[in-house]
């Protein structure tokens, strides 16, 4: 009864704590924040100078006394203290006012998290001001956010490609029948582009430039009309700024290496799915979620490789946050059944 009364006065939140982007869903309001998981800190004083969007504007442009920190790596916490401060900042930002009642928080985590990593996420959320913390596996949250009938006795296959991890899962009757999490995703795609330009042109480009290249001309399958893009970087021989032109064919070749393990994981999941559920997936198709699933023609590439229909979620970038948020509107029994069990921490 006490928790019910507290819930009436607090703004419960759901958080997609991503490697690249953090999204915050507030009960009754929807997604109210979508900002980079990035913090700028002064080295000597340890003072936080910027978080999220403000921090991204400074990325690659800070002097030696100031560092940009991505507290999440491969979907899990790499820097506990900075993560807690980042969470506290985002939670206070979405509330706009100081709440006397601490919120209940649902946090989406990669399905491959270790018990230590799960505890770190839970502790960070508690330190940031949570009354109760529930951890939900990302593929489950993404499936709910994509509107898949997870509670039905039928196979639902979700592929969530984020910044740090790729989550592949087959869900039936409200649970994951088979799932696989690999730490290859959007960050590795960006890194592959940086390495290709460095190796081929002797030019160094930053993370932001690599991400822009991936978004604008990157693809996983040949385009109807191939694209070109001018990019600026630093010549490693002369040390001077230089401009070159990249083609979408080049970028597609550069992306092949990190794409292979993602595709192989999807194939392996299909191979290990029970026959009846596999038949459902052939009928219903695979649903793609996560920001990196927006890579041009990735759905066509997967259709070609697996022979199974592949469709994008209505809004791939927000599917996990929306799914975690919808859990706040469900019964506590359902939330507890879907979430990572408390007994794992005992």
C-alpha positions in Angstrom: 0.0 0.0 0.0 2.9 2.4 0.9 4.5 1.8 -2.6 1.1 2.4 -4.2 0.7 5.8 -2.4 4.2 6.8 -3.2 3.6 6.0 -6.9 0.7 8.5 -6.9 3.0 11.3 -6.0 6.3 10.5 -7.8 7.1 10.6 -11.5 8.2 7.1 -12.3 10.8 6.9 -15.1 12.2 4.3 -17.5 15.7 4.7 -18.8 17.4 3.2 -21.9 21.0 3.6 -20.6 22.7 3.2 -23.9 26.4 3.3 -24.8 25.9 6.1 -27.3 22.5 7.7 -26.2 20.4 7.8 -23.1 16.6 8.0 -23.4 14.3 8.8 -20.5 10.6 8.0 -20.4 8.4 9.6 -17.7 5.2 7.9 -16.9 2.2 9.9 -18.3 4.5 12.0 -20.5 6.4 9.6 -22.8 10.0 10.1 -23.9 11.1 13.5 -22.6 14.9 13.2 -23.0 17.2 11.8 -25.7 20.8 12.9 -25.3 24.3 11.4 -25.8 25.7 9.3 -23.0 28.6 11.7 -22.7 30.1 13.8 -19.8 32.7 16.5 -19.9 34.9 16.7 -16.8 37.6 19.0 -15.6 40.7 16.9 -14.8 42.0 18.7 -11.8 38.8 19.5 -10.0 36.7 16.6 -11.2 33.9 19.1 -11.8 31.3 18.1 -14.5 31.2 20.9 -17.1 28.6 19.5 -19.5 26.4 16.4 -19.9 24.5 15.1 -23.0 23.9 17.4 -25.9 26.1 20.1 -24.4 29.0 17.6 -23.9 28.7 16.4 -27.5 29.3 19.9 -28.8 32.6 19.8 -27.0 33.6 16.4 -28.3 37.1 16.5 -29.9 37.4 20.2 -29.1 38.5 20.2 -25.5 41.9 21.4 -24.2 44.2 19.0 -22.3 42.7 20.0 -18.9 39.2 18.9 -19.9 38.2 15.3 -20.9 35.2 13.9 -22.6 34.1 10.7 -20.9 31.6 8.1 -22.2 30.8 6.3 -18.9 29.1 3.4 -20.7 31.1 1.0 -22.8 29.7 -2.0 -24.7 26.3 -1.4 -23.1 27.6 -1.6 -19.5 29.0 0.8 -16.9 32.7 1.6 -17.4 32.8 4.5 -14.9 30.5 4.0 -12.0 30.9 7.5 -10.4 30.4 9.4 -13.7 27.4 7.2 -14.7 25.7 8.0 -11.3 26.3 11.7 -11.8 25.1 11.6 -15.4 21.9 9.7 -14.3 21.3 12.2 -11.5 21.6 15.1 -14.0 19.2 13.5 -16.5 16.6 12.6 -13.7 16.7 16.1 -12.2 16.4 17.6 -15.7 13.2 15.7 -16.7 11.5 16.4 -13.4 12.1 20.2 -13.7 11.5 20.5 -10.0 12.7 18.9 -6.8 10.4 16.0 -6.0 10.0 15.0 -2.3 9.1 11.4 -3.4 11.9 9.5 -5.1 10.9 7.8 -8.4 10.6 4.1 -9.3 13.0 3.5 -12.1 13.0 0.8 -14.8 16.4 0.4 -16.5 17.0 -1.5 -19.8 20.3 -3.5 -19.7 22.0 -5.8 -22.3 21.0 -9.5 -21.9 24.6 -10.5 -21.7 25.3 -8.5 -18.5 27.2 -10.2 -15.7 25.9 -10.2 -12.2 28.5 -7.6 -11.3 27.4 -5.3 -14.1 23.7 -5.7 -13.2 24.6 -4.7 -9.6 26.5 -1.7 -10.9 23.5 -0.5 -12.9 21.1 -1.0 -10.0 23.5 0.8 -7.5 24.0 3.7 -9.9 20.2 4.2 -10.3 19.7 4.0 -6.5 22.5 6.5 -5.9 20.9 8.8 -8.4 17.8 8.9 -6.4 15.6 5.9 -7.2 13.1 4.5 -4.7 13.0 1.1 -6.4 15.0 -0.2 -9.4 13.8 -2.8 -11.9 16.2 -4.1 -14.6 14.7 -5.3 -17.9 16.7 -7.0 -20.6 17.0 -4.8 -23.7 15.6 -7.2 -26.3 12.5 -7.7 -24.1 12.0 -4.0 -23.8 12.6 -3.5 -27.5 10.0 -6.1 -28.4 7.4 -4.5 -26.1 8.2 -1.0 -27.6 7.9 -2.4 -31.1 4.4 -3.7 -30.3 5.2 -7.4 -30.5 2.8 -9.7 -28.8 5.4 -11.1 -26.4 2.9 -12.8 -24.0 1.4 -14.9 -26.8 2.5 -18.6 -27.4 4.2 -17.7 -30.7 7.7 -16.8 -31.8 8.8 -13.2 -31.9 12.3 -12.4 -33.0 13.8 -9.0 -32.2 17.3 -7.7 -33.2 18.3 -4.6 -31.3 21.5 -3.0 -32.7 22.6 -0.1 -30.5 25.8 1.7 -29.9 27.7 -0.9 -27.8 25.8 -4.1 -28.2 23.7 -6.1 -30.6 20.9 -8.1 -28.9 19.2 -10.9 -30.7 16.4 -12.8 -29.0 13.4 -15.1 -29.7 10.6 -14.4 -27.3 7.5 -16.4 -26.5 5.0 -16.4 -23.6 6.7 -13.4 -22.0 10.2 -14.8 -21.8 13.3 -15.2 -23.9 13.5 -18.7 -25.4 16.9 -18.1 -26.9 19.0 -14.9 -26.9 22.5 -13.8 -27.7 24.3 -10.5 -26.9 27.5 -9.5 -28.6 29.5 -6.4 -28.0 29.7 -5.4 -31.7 27.4 -2.6 -32.8 27.4 1.1 -33.9 30.7 2.0 -32.2 32.5 -0.7 -34.1 31.0 0.5 -37.4 32.3 4.0 -36.6 35.7 2.6 -35.7 35.8 0.6 -39.0 35.3 3.8 -40.9 38.0 5.6 -39.0 40.5 2.7 -39.6 39.7 2.5 -43.3 40.3 6.2 -43.9 43.5 6.1 -41.9 44.7 3.0 -43.7 43.7 4.1 -47.2 44.2 7.8 -47.2 46.6 8.4 -44.3 44.0 10.8 -42.9 42.7 10.9 -39.3 39.0 11.7 -38.7 37.2 12.0 -35.4 34.3 10.0 -34.0 31.7 12.6 -35.0 32.9 12.6 -38.6 32.8 8.8 -38.7 29.3 8.7 -37.4 28.2 11.4 -40.0 29.8 9.3 -42.8 27.9 6.1 -41.5 24.6 7.9 -41.4 24.9 9.8 -44.7 26.5 7.3 -47.1 27.0 4.0 -45.1 25.1 0.9 -46.2 25.0 -2.8 -45.7 23.8 -3.7 -49.3 24.2 -2.0 -52.7 22.2 1.2 -53.1 20.0 2.0 -56.1 22.1 5.1 -56.5 25.6 5.2 -54.9 26.5 8.2 -52.9 29.5 10.5 -52.4 30.6 12.7 -49.5 33.4 15.2 -48.9 35.1 14.8 -45.6 37.8 16.8 -43.7 40.5 15.3 -41.6 44.2 15.7 -40.6 46.8 14.4 -43.0 49.1 12.0 -40.9 52.1 12.7 -43.2 52.0 16.6 -43.3 49.9 17.2 -40.2 47.8 19.6 -42.1 44.0 19.6 -42.7 42.9 17.8 -45.8 39.7 17.2 -47.7 38.9 14.0 -49.6 35.9 12.4 -51.3 34.5 9.1 -50.1 32.0 6.9 -52.0 29.3 4.7 -50.5 31.0 1.6 -52.0 34.1 2.3 -50.1 32.2 2.8 -46.8 30.2 -0.4 -47.4 33.4 -2.4 -47.8 34.8 -0.8 -44.6 31.7 -1.8 -42.7 31.8 -5.4 -43.8 34.1 -6.7 -41.0 31.9 -5.6 -38.1 28.7 -6.5 -39.9 29.7 -10.2 -40.3 29.5 -11.1 -36.6 26.1 -9.4 -36.3 24.7 -11.3 -39.2 26.3 -14.6 -38.0 24.7 -14.1 -34.6 21.2 -13.6 -36.2 21.8 -16.8 -38.3 22.9 -18.8 -35.2 19.8 -17.7 -33.3 17.5 -18.8 -36.1 19.4 -22.2 -36.2 18.9 -22.7 -32.4 15.2 -21.7 -32.3 12.7 -24.6 -31.8 11.0 -25.6 -35.0 7.5 -24.3 -34.1 8.8 -20.9 -33.1 11.0 -20.8 -36.2 7.9 -21.3 -38.4 6.2 -18.4 -36.6 9.3 -16.2 -37.4 9.2 -17.1 -41.1 5.5 -16.0 -41.1 5.9 -12.9 -38.9 9.5 -11.9 -39.8 12.4 -10.3 -37.8 11.9 -6.9 -36.3 14.9 -4.5 -36.2 15.3 -2.0 -33.4 18.1 0.3 -32.1 19.7 3.3 -33.7 22.3 1.3 -35.7 19.5 -0.7 -37.4 18.9 2.4 -39.5 22.0 1.7 -41.5 20.9 1.9 -45.2 19.7 -1.4 -46.7 20.5 -3.5 -43.6 17.1 -5.0 -43.7 17.6 -6.0 -47.4 21.0 -7.6 -46.5 19.5 -9.6 -43.7 16.6 -10.8 -45.9 19.2 -11.9 -48.5 21.3 -13.7 -45.9 18.5 -15.4 -43.9 15.6 -15.8 -46.3 13.3 -14.5 -43.6 11.2 -11.3 -43.9 12.9 -8.3 -42.0 11.1 -5.1 -40.9 12.1 -2.0 -39.0 10.3 -1.1 -35.8 8.1 2.0 -36.2 10.7 4.1 -34.4 13.9 1.9 -33.9 15.8 4.5 -31.8 13.1 4.7 -29.1 11.8 1.1 -29.1 13.8 0.1 -25.9 12.8 3.2 -23.9 9.1 3.0 -25.0 9.0 -0.7 -24.0 10.6 0.0 -20.6 8.2 2.9 -20.2 5.1 0.8 -21.0 6.1 -1.6 -18.2 5.4 1.3 -15.7 1.8 1.2 -16.8 1.5 -2.6 -16.4 0.8 -4.4 -13.1 3.5 -4.8 -10.6 3.2 -8.6 -10.9 3.9 -8.3 -14.7 6.9 -5.9 -14.1 8.4 -8.3 -11.5 8.0 -11.3 -13.9 9.6 -9.5 -16.8 12.4 -7.9 -14.8 15.7 -9.5 -13.8 14.8 -11.3 -10.5 15.9 -9.7 -7.2 17.1 -13.1 -6.0 20.1 -12.8 -8.4 21.5 -10.1 -6.1 21.1 -12.0 -2.9 
